Amino acid sequence: MNPEESQTPESIDQWLEQIQQNPTVEEQDKPPAELVLETEAPSPSVDNAQPDYANFEPILAGTEAENSTVESTDELVTPLPAESEDNSLATLAQQRLADLQHTEEALKAEIANLQVSYNNLQKQVNETQTALGRLVQESLVQLEQRKQALQISVEQLERRQERIRNEMRTTFAGTSQDLAIRVQGFKDYLTGSLQDLASAAEQLQLAPIVTERREKPAVKEVKLVETQPGIPQFAQQQFQDTTKQIRRLIDQYRSQPDYYGPAWQLRRTFEPVHAERVSNWFFNQGGRGALRTMGSRLQNILITSAVISILHKLYGERVRTLVLANTPERLGEWRRGLQDCLGIGRPDFGPDRGVVLFETSNALAQKADRLVKANQLPLIVMDDSEEQISLALLQFPLWLAFAPDPKTVKNNYDDDF
């Protein structure tokens, strides 16, 4: 008995079910006509199969043929898993490709957006650079214009400074000299006239009563001279006692200015040219003379303030300053300048104060005469705007006149004509 014949009906039924569930590759490869013929042929039903042991031999013979067929179909069915793997790989590849295409589209859209943003930023940067360059250029132009304007102003100030220095350094040898010559000539004329008058009076044959009347005024004159010992006589020898003190004060004002000193003391910077003018007025002119103007009323006020400060150191409150100027505006400048240079205030200006301001020489002469009679020491100061000096002012012991610049006088004379 063959081993194939020992198979049970159950194994045959299982084999038939496997054949029905797994059609062979040969059946798949057959043309549709053959498949139709096979389907039309009656197939034995598994349920109707009855175990017919009599027919086992032909069935077993058929099973051997079928087993050979199954072996051949197994050989053909074995490559099916490889094809399924290829199909799954193709599906995965297609899905991966679709994902990559989607990612590519997203990246392209993002790149397009970034490109637009970049273009906008580049445009803004270009506009900003253009605006910044224009702003820098305009600023440079403005700075250059300001630099040129400042250079012009500096040059003008330097020329003005040089002109003022030249005027300050220039010694007075014109108008002041002429004025001094005229004053000295008038003085000589008065002296000679008085001497001639005295000689003529001595030669007259007068009665004794007239002689007594003539002798009495001489006695009064002697008394007048004796009753005024405090009036400074700068030209006499006793003035040399105060020379050192005056020089010391001038040096102090020049080298050690005190900007916060007491009232009636000079509080401003005192240059050598100012010291030279003050020394000349004290020591060469004896406190009675004219100085050439400094070209500025403020400079003249500075020199006058130094003189007033020194006289207050020497004679105290006896000194009364009388300022003569022909307009209220000039008198206002003198008042403000003296306040600034001497540290005094408005209460120090007035008829009975330390400084009195006048517009006319007659009123000033009357005030000075009253001060002399009251044993005071008037200092007469005449502004450079005064073209003529009253002879009544020259009789007082202290007077300071500022002579105008000859060029200015000439220009005014040309304007009048």
C-alpha positions as CSV (number, residue, x, y, z in Angstrom):
1,M,0.0,0.0,0.0
2,N,1.4,3.4,-1.0
3,P,1.8,6.1,1.6
4,E,-0.3,8.4,-0.5
5,E,-3.2,5.9,-0.1
6,S,-2.9,6.2,3.7
7,Q,-4.1,9.8,3.7
8,T,-7.4,10.4,5.5
9,P,-10.5,12.0,3.9
10,E,-10.0,14.9,6.2
11,S,-6.6,15.8,4.7
12,I,-8.1,15.6,1.2
13,D,-10.9,18.0,2.2
14,Q,-8.3,20.4,3.6
15,W,-6.3,20.2,0.4
16,L,-9.4,20.9,-1.7
17,E,-10.3,23.9,0.4
18,Q,-6.7,25.2,0.0
19,I,-7.0,24.7,-3.8
20,Q,-10.2,26.7,-3.8
21,Q,-8.8,29.5,-1.6
22,N,-5.4,29.8,-3.4
23,P,-5.9,29.4,-7.2
24,T,-2.8,28.5,-8.9
25,V,-0.8,30.7,-11.1
26,E,-1.7,28.5,-14.0
27,E,-5.3,29.2,-13.6
28,Q,-4.5,32.9,-13.5
29,D,-2.4,32.6,-16.6
30,K,-5.1,30.7,-18.5
31,P,-7.2,32.6,-21.0
32,P,-10.8,33.5,-20.1
33,A,-12.3,30.8,-22.4
34,E,-10.6,28.0,-20.5
35,L,-11.7,29.5,-17.2
36,V,-15.2,29.6,-18.4
37,L,-15.1,25.9,-19.4
38,E,-13.7,25.0,-16.0
39,T,-16.4,26.9,-14.3
40,E,-19.1,25.2,-16.3
41,A,-17.8,21.8,-15.4
42,P,-19.5,20.5,-12.3
43,S,-17.2,20.6,-9.3
44,P,-17.7,18.1,-6.5
45,S,-19.1,19.5,-3.4
46,V,-17.3,18.9,-0.2
47,D,-20.5,18.6,1.7
48,N,-21.9,15.9,-0.7
49,A,-18.7,14.0,-0.7
50,Q,-19.2,10.6,0.9
51,P,-16.4,8.5,1.9
52,D,-16.3,5.9,-0.9
53,Y,-13.4,3.8,0.1
54,A,-14.0,1.7,-3.1
55,N,-13.1,4.6,-5.2
56,F,-9.9,5.6,-3.2
57,E,-7.5,4.1,-5.7
58,P,-8.5,6.2,-8.7
59,I,-8.8,9.2,-6.3
60,L,-5.4,8.6,-5.0
61,A,-4.1,8.3,-8.5
62,G,-5.7,11.6,-9.2
63,T,-4.3,13.1,-6.0
64,E,-0.8,12.2,-7.1
65,A,-1.4,14.1,-10.3
66,E,-2.8,16.9,-8.3
67,N,0.1,16.9,-5.8
68,S,2.4,17.3,-8.7
69,T,0.3,20.2,-9.9
70,V,0.3,21.7,-6.4
71,E,4.0,21.5,-6.3
72,S,4.3,23.2,-9.7
73,T,1.8,25.9,-8.5
74,D,3.8,26.3,-5.3
75,E,6.8,27.0,-7.4
76,L,4.8,29.6,-9.4
77,V,3.2,31.2,-6.3
78,T,6.4,31.7,-4.4
79,P,7.3,35.1,-6.1
80,L,4.0,36.7,-5.0
81,P,5.3,38.2,-1.7
82,A,8.1,40.0,-3.6
83,E,5.6,41.6,-5.9
84,S,3.5,42.7,-2.9
85,E,6.6,44.2,-1.3
86,D,7.3,46.1,-4.6
87,N,3.8,47.3,-4.7
88,S,4.0,48.6,-1.1
89,L,7.4,50.2,-1.8
90,A,5.9,51.9,-4.9
91,T,3.0,53.1,-2.8
92,L,5.3,54.4,-0.2
93,A,7.4,56.0,-2.9
94,Q,4.4,57.7,-4.4
95,Q,3.2,58.9,-1.0
96,R,6.7,60.2,-0.3
97,L,6.9,61.9,-3.6
98,A,3.5,63.5,-3.0
99,D,4.8,64.7,0.4
100,L,7.9,66.0,-1.1
101,Q,6.0,67.8,-3.8
102,H,3.7,69.4,-1.2
103,T,6.8,70.4,0.8
104,E,8.3,71.8,-2.3
105,E,5.3,73.9,-3.0
106,A,5.2,75.2,0.6
107,L,8.9,76.0,0.4
108,K,8.4,77.8,-3.0
109,A,5.6,79.8,-1.5
110,E,7.7,80.7,1.6
111,I,10.7,81.6,-0.7
112,A,8.4,83.8,-2.7
113,N,7.2,85.5,0.5
114,L,10.7,85.9,1.7
115,Q,11.7,87.3,-1.7
116,V,9.0,89.9,-1.4
117,S,10.0,90.8,2.1
118,Y,13.6,91.0,1.1
119,N,12.7,93.3,-1.8
120,N,10.6,95.5,0.5
121,L,13.4,95.6,3.1
122,Q,16.0,96.4,0.4
123,K,13.8,99.2,-0.8
124,Q,13.4,100.6,2.7
125,V,17.1,100.4,3.3
126,N,17.8,102.2,0.0
127,E,15.3,104.9,0.9
128,T,16.8,105.2,4.4
129,Q,20.3,105.5,3.1
130,T,19.2,108.1,0.6
131,A,17.5,110.1,3.3
132,L,20.4,109.7,5.6
133,G,22.8,110.8,3.0
134,R,20.7,113.8,2.1
135,L,20.4,114.7,5.8
136,V,24.1,114.5,6.3
137,Q,24.8,116.6,3.3
138,E,22.4,119.3,4.5
139,S,23.9,119.2,7.9
140,L,27.4,119.6,6.5
141,V,26.2,122.5,4.4
142,Q,24.7,124.2,7.4
143,L,27.8,123.6,9.5
144,E,30.0,125.0,6.8
145,Q,27.8,128.1,6.6
146,R,28.0,128.5,10.4
147,K,31.7,128.0,10.3
148,Q,32.1,130.7,7.6
149,A,29.9,133.0,9.6
150,L,31.9,132.4,12.8
151,Q,35.1,132.9,11.0
152,I,33.9,136.2,9.6
153,S,32.7,137.3,13.1
154,V,36.1,136.2,14.6
155,E,38.0,138.2,12.0
156,Q,35.8,141.3,12.6
157,L,36.3,141.0,16.4
158,E,40.1,140.5,15.9
159,R,40.3,143.6,13.7
160,R,38.2,145.5,16.2
161,Q,40.5,144.3,19.1
162,E,43.6,145.3,17.2
163,R,42.1,148.8,16.4
164,I,41.2,149.3,20.1
165,R,44.7,148.2,21.2
166,N,46.3,150.6,18.8
167,E,44.1,153.4,20.0
168,M,44.9,152.5,23.6
169,R,48.6,152.3,22.9
170,T,48.7,155.6,21.0
171,T,49.9,158.4,23.2
172,F,48.1,161.7,23.1
173,A,50.1,164.4,21.4
174,G,47.5,166.4,19.5
175,T,44.4,167.8,21.0
176,S,45.5,167.4,24.6
177,Q,48.8,169.2,23.8
178,D,46.9,172.0,22.1
179,L,44.5,172.3,25.0
180,A,47.3,172.3,27.5
181,I,49.2,175.0,25.5
182,R,46.0,177.1,25.3
183,V,45.4,176.7,29.0
184,Q,49.0,177.6,29.9
185,G,48.9,180.5,27.5
186,F,45.7,181.8,29.1
187,K,47.2,181.3,32.5
188,D,50.3,183.3,31.4
189,Y,48.1,185.9,29.9
190,L,46.1,186.2,33.2
191,T,49.3,186.3,35.2
192,G,50.8,189.0,33.0
193,S,47.6,191.0,33.0
194,L,47.3,190.8,36.8
195,Q,51.0,191.9,37.1
196,D,50.5,194.8,34.7
197,L,47.3,195.7,36.6
198,A,49.1,195.6,39.9
199,S,52.0,197.7,38.5
200,A,49.6,200.2,37.1
201,A,47.7,200.4,40.4
202,E,51.0,201.0,42.3
203,Q,51.8,203.8,40.0
204,L,48.5,205.5,40.5
205,Q,48.4,208.5,42.9
206,L,45.6,207.5,45.1
207,A,44.3,208.9,48.4
208,P,45.2,207.1,51.7
209,I,41.7,205.7,51.9
210,V,42.0,204.1,48.6
211,T,45.4,202.7,49.6
212,E,43.8,201.1,52.7
213,R,41.1,199.6,50.6
214,R,43.7,198.3,48.2
215,E,45.7,196.7,51.0
216,K,42.7,194.9,52.6
217,P,42.0,192.5,49.7
218,A,45.6,191.4,49.8
219,V,45.2,190.4,53.4
220,K,42.0,188.5,52.5
221,E,43.9,186.7,49.8
222,V,46.5,185.6,52.2
223,K,43.9,184.4,54.6
224,L,42.2,182.5,51.8
225,V,45.3,180.7,51.0
226,E,45.9,179.9,54.6
227,T,42.4,178.6,55.2
228,Q,42.7,176.1,52.5
229,P,45.6,173.9,53.5
230,G,43.7,170.7,52.5
231,I,43.5,171.5,48.7
232,P,46.0,169.2,46.9
233,Q,48.8,171.1,45.2
234,F,50.1,168.3,43.0
235,A,52.8,170.5,41.4
236,Q,54.3,171.4,44.8
237,Q,56.9,169.4,46.7
238,Q,54.6,168.2,49.5
239,F,52.7,166.1,46.9
240,Q,55.8,163.8,46.7
241,D,54.8,162.3,50.1
242,T,51.8,160.6,48.5
243,T,53.6,159.5,45.3
244,K,54.5,156.1,46.7
245,Q,51.0,155.5,47.9
246,I,49.5,156.5,44.5
247,R,51.9,154.2,42.7
248,R,51.2,151.4,45.0
249,L,47.4,151.7,44.4
250,I,47.9,151.8,40.7
251,D,50.1,148.7,40.8
252,Q,47.5,147.0,43.0
253,Y,44.7,147.8,40.6
254,R,46.7,146.5,37.7
255,S,48.2,143.3,39.2
256,Q,45.7,142.3,41.9
257,P,42.2,143.5,40.9
258,D,39.6,143.0,43.6
259,Y,36.2,142.4,42.0
260,Y,34.3,142.2,45.3
261,G,36.0,145.1,47.2
262,P,34.3,147.8,49.2
263,A,32.4,150.7,47.6
264,W,34.5,153.5,46.0
265,Q,37.3,150.9,45.2
266,L,38.0,149.9,41.6
267,R,36.5,146.6,40.8
268,R,37.5,146.1,37.2
269,T,40.5,144.9,35.3
270,F,43.1,147.6,35.0
271,E,45.4,147.4,32.0
272,P,48.9,148.9,31.7
273,V,47.6,151.5,29.2
274,H,45.0,152.7,31.8
275,A,47.7,152.8,34.4
276,E,49.9,155.0,32.1
277,R,47.0,157.5,31.6
278,V,46.3,157.7,35.3
279,S,50.0,158.1,36.2
280,N,50.4,160.8,33.6
281,W,47.4,162.7,35.0
282,F,48.6,162.5,38.6
283,F,52.4,163.0,38.2
284,N,52.8,165.0,35.0
285,Q,49.7,167.1,34.9
286,G,49.4,167.6,38.6
287,G,45.7,166.5,38.7
288,R,44.7,169.2,36.3
289,G,44.7,168.3,32.6
290,A,43.2,166.6,29.6
291,L,43.7,163.1,28.4
292,R,43.0,161.8,24.9
293,T,39.9,159.7,24.8
294,M,40.3,155.9,24.7
295,G,37.9,155.7,21.8
296,S,35.1,154.3,24.1
297,R,33.2,156.0,26.8
298,L,33.5,152.8,29.0
299,Q,37.3,153.0,28.8
300,N,37.1,156.7,29.8
301,I,34.9,155.8,32.7
302,L,37.4,153.1,33.8
303,I,40.2,155.6,34.0
304,T,38.0,158.1,35.8
305,S,37.0,155.4,38.3
306,A,40.6,154.6,39.0
307,V,41.2,158.4,39.7
308,I,38.2,158.6,42.0
309,S,39.2,155.4,43.9
310,I,42.7,156.8,44.5
311,L,41.4,160.2,45.7
312,H,38.9,158.5,48.0
313,K,41.8,156.5,49.5
314,L,43.7,159.8,50.0
315,Y,41.0,162.3,51.0
316,G,38.0,160.1,52.0
317,E,34.5,161.6,51.8
318,R,35.8,165.1,51.0
319,V,36.0,164.1,47.4
320,R,32.9,165.0,45.3
321,T,32.9,164.0,41.7
322,L,31.1,166.3,39.2
323,V,30.5,164.8,35.8
324,L,29.7,167.1,32.8
325,A,28.1,165.7,29.6
326,N,25.8,167.4,27.1
327,T,23.0,164.8,26.9
328,P,21.0,162.7,29.3
329,E,22.0,159.5,27.5
330,R,25.7,160.2,28.0
331,L,25.1,161.0,31.7
332,G,23.2,157.7,32.0
333,E,26.2,155.8,30.6
334,W,28.4,157.6,33.1
335,R,26.1,156.7,36.0
336,R,25.9,153.0,35.0
337,G,29.7,152.8,34.3
338,L,30.6,154.4,37.7
339,Q,28.2,152.1,39.5
340,D,29.8,149.1,37.8
341,C,33.4,150.1,38.3
342,L,33.2,151.4,41.8
343,G,30.5,149.3,43.3
344,I,28.2,152.2,44.2
345,G,24.4,152.5,43.9
346,R,21.8,155.1,43.1
347,P,21.9,156.6,46.6
348,D,25.5,157.7,45.9
349,F,24.2,160.0,43.1
350,G,22.6,163.3,43.9
351,P,23.3,167.0,44.7
352,D,24.7,166.2,48.2
353,R,26.1,162.8,47.4
354,G,29.4,161.5,46.1
355,V,28.7,161.9,42.4
356,V,26.7,164.7,40.8
357,L,25.8,164.8,37.1
358,F,25.5,168.0,35.1
359,E,24.5,168.9,31.5
360,T,25.8,172.6,31.6
361,S,29.1,173.9,32.7
362,N,27.6,176.9,34.5
363,A,25.6,174.8,36.9
364,L,28.7,172.6,37.5
365,A,30.9,175.7,38.2
366,Q,28.4,177.0,40.8
367,K,28.2,173.6,42.5
368,A,32.0,173.3,42.6
369,D,32.3,176.8,44.0
370,R,29.9,175.9,46.9
371,L,31.8,172.7,47.6
372,V,35.1,174.6,47.8
373,K,33.6,177.0,50.2
374,A,32.3,174.1,52.3
375,N,35.9,172.7,52.5
376,Q,35.1,169.9,50.1
377,L,37.3,168.7,47.2
378,P,35.4,168.7,43.9
379,L,36.8,166.6,41.0
380,I,35.4,167.9,37.7
381,V,35.2,165.3,34.9
382,M,34.3,166.4,31.4
383,D,33.1,164.0,28.7
384,D,34.8,163.8,25.3
385,S,31.6,165.1,23.8
386,E,32.3,168.6,25.1
387,E,33.8,170.5,22.3
388,Q,34.6,173.6,24.4
389,I,35.7,173.9,28.0
390,S,34.4,176.8,30.1
391,L,37.2,178.8,31.6
392,A,35.2,178.9,34.9
393,L,36.0,175.2,35.4
394,L,39.8,175.6,35.1
395,Q,40.0,177.5,38.4
396,F,39.3,174.5,40.5
397,P,42.1,172.3,41.8
398,L,41.1,169.0,40.3
399,W,39.7,168.5,36.8
400,L,40.0,165.8,34.2
401,A,38.9,166.4,30.6
402,F,38.8,163.8,27.8
403,A,39.8,165.3,24.5
404,P,38.0,163.9,21.5
405,D,39.8,162.1,18.7
406,P,41.0,164.6,16.1
407,K,39.6,162.3,13.3
408,T,36.2,162.4,14.9
409,V,36.3,166.1,15.3
410,K,37.3,166.5,11.7
411,N,34.5,164.3,10.5
412,N,32.0,166.2,12.5
413,Y,33.4,169.5,11.1
414,D,33.0,168.2,7.6
415,D,29.5,167.1,8.3
416,D,28.6,170.6,9.5
417,F,29.8,172.1,6.2
